[in-house]
Amino acid sequence: MRCKIGIIFSSILSTMTKIFTDQMGREVKISTPPKRIVSIVPSQTELLFDLGLGEAVVGLTKFCIHPGEKWKDKTKVGGTKKLHIEKIASLKPNLILGNKEENDRQQIEQLEKDFPVWMSDIYTLEDALEMITSVGEITAKNEKAAVLSEKIQQAFQQLKKKPANTDLPSLSVAYLIWKNPYMAAASGTFINSMLHAMGLQNIFSQKTRYPETTLEELAALKPDVVLLSSEPFPFREKHLEEIKQQCPAAVVKLVDGEMFSWYGSRLLQAAPYFANLRLEITHALEKISQ
């Protein structure tokens, strides 16, 4: 009898309902550690796997393509802004991880009527690190989350250091995310925060979010650098020439959009990527000025 009571008591302790405050200031009641997680944000899905929670992830979006092949056998619940609500409900999640910008508000409000939905709201590196810590607490992966967060902080501290024997100037940059019409990342975005981490000054810093622009406006602003993102619009080599014709004095480069906009464990890869990209830009500008 004592053995059975011990097992029951242990089971109760292993899963307890706690109240967590998400990054939108909402109180969310969650059974922790959650055993059935649906992640509707790609960068947070990757984080869950990297924290060792792959078995607990029962559903994800069609855009959750990392890490490796581990996501392929998981149930797909639609796109980040076009979720299949009934499919999510059928998975009976005891935690849904979403994001204020990436998910549709009405769909989130519909989901939270029946399930605990924890929302991130991320604009800076500090916000991202806070999210990682919070997800670690919710899922009882505190130590792994703390180690990951520390490694990311160290990587970005290293990024602040100038490479030996160089005196990097403060360069102006335009970061384009869309074509027809052209759209750029401006202030109030995580991308803008990453550009600043590289030491680049956004020429659209007086605007907010993702303003439309034209090649004529781009030419008039005379950026030192134009970065063409791989997502959400898949810029390719064929798009470079059009930009170069309008901005002949600028360095125009294709960049990995995931490095600039994924705010989970991919940040560990982002800092060295930014360091290499910064050096490439500096060398390219030197060639242009010769």
C-alpha positions as CSV (number, residue, x, y, z in Angstrom):
1,M,0.0,0.0,0.0
2,R,2.8,2.4,0.9
3,C,4.5,1.7,-2.4
4,K,1.3,2.6,-4.3
5,I,0.8,5.7,-2.3
6,G,4.4,6.7,-3.0
7,I,3.9,6.2,-6.8
8,I,0.8,8.3,-6.8
9,F,2.3,11.1,-4.8
10,S,5.4,11.1,-7.0
11,S,3.2,11.3,-10.1
12,I,1.3,14.3,-8.6
13,L,4.6,16.1,-7.8
14,S,6.0,15.4,-11.3
15,T,3.2,17.3,-13.0
16,M,2.0,20.4,-11.2
17,T,-0.1,23.3,-12.4
18,K,1.6,26.7,-12.1
19,I,0.9,30.2,-13.3
20,F,3.5,31.7,-15.7
21,T,3.4,35.3,-17.0
22,D,4.2,35.4,-20.7
23,Q,5.9,38.3,-22.6
24,M,2.6,40.0,-23.3
25,G,1.9,40.2,-19.6
26,R,-0.7,37.5,-19.6
27,E,-1.0,35.0,-16.8
28,V,-1.1,31.4,-18.2
29,K,-1.9,28.4,-16.1
30,I,0.3,25.5,-17.3
31,S,0.8,21.9,-16.2
32,T,4.5,21.7,-15.9
33,P,6.5,20.0,-17.2
34,P,4.1,19.9,-20.2
35,K,3.9,16.5,-22.0
36,R,2.1,17.6,-25.2
37,I,3.5,20.8,-26.8
38,V,2.3,22.5,-30.0
39,S,4.7,25.1,-31.2
40,I,3.4,27.6,-33.8
41,V,6.7,29.6,-34.2
42,P,9.6,28.1,-36.1
43,S,12.4,29.6,-34.0
44,Q,10.8,28.4,-30.8
45,T,10.2,25.0,-32.2
46,E,13.9,24.6,-32.9
47,L,14.6,25.8,-29.3
48,L,12.3,23.0,-27.9
49,F,14.3,20.4,-29.8
50,D,17.6,21.8,-28.7
51,L,16.4,21.8,-25.1
52,G,15.8,18.1,-25.4
53,L,12.0,18.3,-25.7
54,G,11.6,16.6,-29.1
55,E,9.4,13.8,-27.6
56,A,7.1,16.3,-26.0
57,V,6.5,18.2,-29.3
58,V,3.3,16.8,-30.8
59,G,2.5,19.5,-33.4
60,L,4.3,22.3,-35.3
61,T,3.8,24.5,-38.4
62,K,4.9,23.7,-42.0
63,F,7.6,26.4,-41.6
64,C,9.2,24.6,-38.6
65,I,11.9,23.0,-40.6
66,H,14.7,22.8,-38.0
67,P,16.5,21.0,-36.5
68,G,17.6,18.5,-39.1
69,E,15.1,15.8,-39.9
70,K,13.6,15.6,-36.4
71,W,10.5,17.6,-37.3
72,K,9.4,15.5,-40.2
73,D,7.4,12.9,-38.2
74,K,5.5,15.6,-36.3
75,T,1.9,16.6,-37.0
76,K,1.8,19.8,-39.1
77,V,-0.9,22.3,-38.0
78,G,-0.8,24.7,-40.9
79,G,1.1,28.0,-41.3
80,T,2.0,30.5,-38.6
81,K,-0.8,32.8,-39.6
82,K,-3.2,30.1,-41.0
83,L,-3.4,27.5,-38.3
84,H,-5.7,24.4,-38.5
85,I,-7.5,24.9,-35.2
86,E,-9.3,21.6,-35.3
87,K,-6.1,19.7,-35.9
88,I,-4.4,21.5,-33.0
89,A,-7.4,20.6,-30.8
90,S,-7.2,16.9,-31.8
91,L,-3.6,16.8,-30.4
92,K,-4.9,17.8,-27.0
93,P,-1.9,20.0,-26.1
94,N,-1.2,21.1,-22.6
95,L,1.0,23.9,-23.9
96,I,0.9,26.0,-27.1
97,L,3.9,28.3,-27.7
98,G,3.1,31.3,-29.9
99,N,4.4,34.8,-30.8
100,K,2.6,38.1,-30.9
101,E,4.0,39.1,-34.4
102,E,4.1,35.7,-36.1
103,N,0.7,34.4,-35.2
104,D,-2.9,35.7,-35.9
105,R,-4.5,37.4,-32.9
106,Q,-8.0,36.0,-33.5
107,Q,-6.7,32.4,-33.9
108,I,-4.7,32.8,-30.6
109,E,-7.8,34.1,-28.8
110,Q,-9.7,31.1,-30.1
111,L,-7.0,28.6,-29.0
112,E,-6.6,30.1,-25.5
113,K,-10.3,29.4,-24.7
114,D,-9.4,25.7,-24.5
115,F,-5.7,25.4,-24.1
116,P,-2.8,27.2,-22.2
117,V,-1.1,29.5,-24.8
118,W,2.2,31.2,-23.8
119,M,3.1,34.1,-26.0
120,S,6.5,35.6,-26.7
121,D,6.9,39.2,-27.8
122,I,10.4,39.8,-29.0
123,Y,12.2,42.9,-30.4
124,T,15.7,42.7,-28.9
125,L,18.3,40.2,-27.9
126,E,17.4,40.7,-24.3
127,D,13.8,39.8,-25.1
128,A,15.0,36.6,-26.9
129,L,17.1,35.6,-23.9
130,E,14.2,36.2,-21.6
131,M,12.0,33.9,-23.8
132,I,14.6,31.2,-23.7
133,T,14.8,31.4,-19.9
134,S,11.0,31.3,-19.6
135,V,10.6,28.3,-21.8
136,G,13.2,26.5,-19.8
137,E,11.3,27.3,-16.6
138,I,8.0,26.1,-18.0
139,T,9.4,22.9,-19.4
140,A,11.6,22.1,-16.4
141,K,14.7,22.5,-18.6
142,N,16.1,25.4,-16.5
143,E,19.7,24.3,-16.6
144,K,19.9,23.7,-20.3
145,A,18.2,27.0,-21.0
146,A,20.6,28.8,-18.7
147,V,23.6,27.3,-20.4
148,L,22.3,28.1,-23.9
149,S,21.5,31.7,-22.8
150,E,25.0,32.2,-21.4
151,K,26.6,30.9,-24.6
152,I,24.5,33.2,-26.7
153,Q,25.4,36.2,-24.5
154,Q,29.1,35.3,-24.7
155,A,28.9,35.0,-28.5
156,F,27.3,38.4,-28.9
157,Q,29.8,40.0,-26.5
158,Q,32.5,38.6,-28.8
159,L,30.7,40.1,-31.7
160,K,31.1,43.6,-30.2
161,K,34.9,43.3,-30.4
162,K,36.5,44.7,-33.5
163,P,38.7,42.2,-35.5
164,A,42.4,42.7,-35.1
165,N,44.0,45.4,-37.2
166,T,40.8,46.9,-38.4
167,D,38.9,50.1,-37.7
168,L,35.4,49.3,-38.8
169,P,33.4,52.4,-39.8
170,S,29.7,52.9,-38.8
171,L,28.0,51.7,-42.0
172,S,24.4,52.5,-43.1
173,V,22.3,49.5,-44.2
174,A,19.0,48.7,-45.8
175,Y,17.6,45.2,-45.1
176,L,15.0,44.2,-47.6
177,I,12.5,41.4,-46.8
178,W,10.1,41.6,-49.7
179,K,9.7,42.5,-53.4
180,N,6.7,43.8,-55.4
181,P,6.5,46.0,-53.5
182,Y,9.9,46.3,-51.9
183,M,9.7,46.2,-48.1
184,A,12.4,46.8,-45.5
185,A,12.9,46.0,-41.9
186,A,12.8,49.2,-39.8
187,S,12.8,50.1,-36.1
188,G,10.7,48.1,-33.8
189,T,11.8,44.8,-35.3
190,F,14.1,42.0,-34.1
191,I,16.0,42.3,-37.4
192,N,16.8,45.9,-36.6
193,S,18.2,44.8,-33.3
194,M,20.4,42.3,-35.0
195,L,21.7,44.9,-37.5
196,H,22.7,47.1,-34.6
197,A,24.5,44.1,-33.0
198,M,26.6,44.0,-36.2
199,G,27.4,47.6,-35.8
200,L,25.2,48.7,-38.8
201,Q,22.9,51.7,-38.8
202,N,19.5,51.2,-40.4
203,I,18.6,53.8,-43.0
204,F,15.0,53.2,-42.2
205,S,15.3,53.8,-38.4
206,Q,12.9,56.7,-38.6
207,K,10.2,54.4,-39.8
208,T,8.7,51.5,-37.9
209,R,8.1,47.8,-38.6
210,Y,8.2,46.9,-42.3
211,P,7.6,49.9,-44.5
212,E,7.3,49.8,-48.3
213,T,10.0,51.4,-50.3
214,T,11.1,51.9,-53.9
215,L,14.4,51.6,-55.7
216,E,14.3,55.3,-56.2
217,E,14.0,56.0,-52.4
218,L,16.7,53.4,-51.8
219,A,19.1,55.2,-54.2
220,A,18.3,58.6,-52.6
221,L,19.1,57.3,-49.1
222,K,22.5,56.1,-50.3
223,P,23.1,53.1,-48.0
224,D,26.6,51.7,-47.7
225,V,25.1,48.2,-47.6
226,V,22.0,46.5,-48.9
227,L,21.1,43.1,-47.5
228,L,18.6,40.9,-49.3
229,S,17.0,38.4,-47.0
230,S,16.3,34.7,-47.9
231,E,13.0,35.0,-46.2
232,P,10.1,35.7,-46.3
233,F,10.8,36.7,-49.9
234,P,13.5,34.4,-51.3
235,F,15.9,36.9,-52.9
236,R,18.3,35.2,-55.3
237,E,21.4,36.2,-57.3
238,K,19.1,37.4,-60.1
239,H,17.8,40.2,-57.9
240,L,21.2,41.6,-57.0
241,E,21.8,43.4,-60.3
242,E,18.6,45.4,-60.1
243,I,19.7,46.8,-56.7
244,K,23.3,47.3,-57.8
245,Q,22.2,49.5,-60.8
246,Q,20.4,51.8,-58.4
247,C,23.1,51.8,-55.7
248,P,26.4,51.3,-57.4
249,A,28.4,52.5,-54.5
250,A,26.8,50.0,-52.1
251,V,27.7,46.5,-51.1
252,V,24.7,44.3,-52.0
253,K,24.6,40.9,-50.5
254,L,22.3,37.9,-50.1
255,V,21.9,36.9,-46.4
256,D,20.4,34.1,-44.4
257,G,17.2,35.5,-43.1
258,E,17.0,32.9,-40.3
259,M,20.1,34.4,-38.7
260,F,18.5,37.8,-38.5
261,S,14.9,36.8,-37.5
262,W,15.0,33.5,-35.6
263,Y,15.3,34.4,-31.9
264,G,15.7,30.9,-30.4
265,S,18.7,28.7,-30.2
266,R,19.7,29.7,-33.7
267,L,21.1,32.9,-32.1
268,L,24.1,30.8,-31.1
269,Q,24.9,30.4,-34.8
270,A,23.9,34.0,-35.6
271,A,26.7,35.8,-33.8
272,P,29.6,34.2,-35.7
273,Y,27.6,34.5,-38.9
274,F,27.4,38.2,-38.3
275,A,31.1,38.5,-37.6
276,N,32.0,36.8,-40.9
277,L,29.4,38.9,-42.8
278,R,30.8,42.1,-41.3
279,L,34.3,41.2,-42.5
280,E,33.0,40.4,-46.0
281,I,31.2,43.7,-46.2
282,T,34.3,45.6,-45.1
283,H,36.5,43.9,-47.7
284,A,33.9,44.5,-50.4
285,L,33.7,48.2,-49.6
286,E,37.5,48.4,-49.8
287,K,37.4,47.0,-53.3
288,I,34.6,49.4,-54.4
289,S,36.6,52.4,-53.1
290,Q,39.8,51.4,-54.9
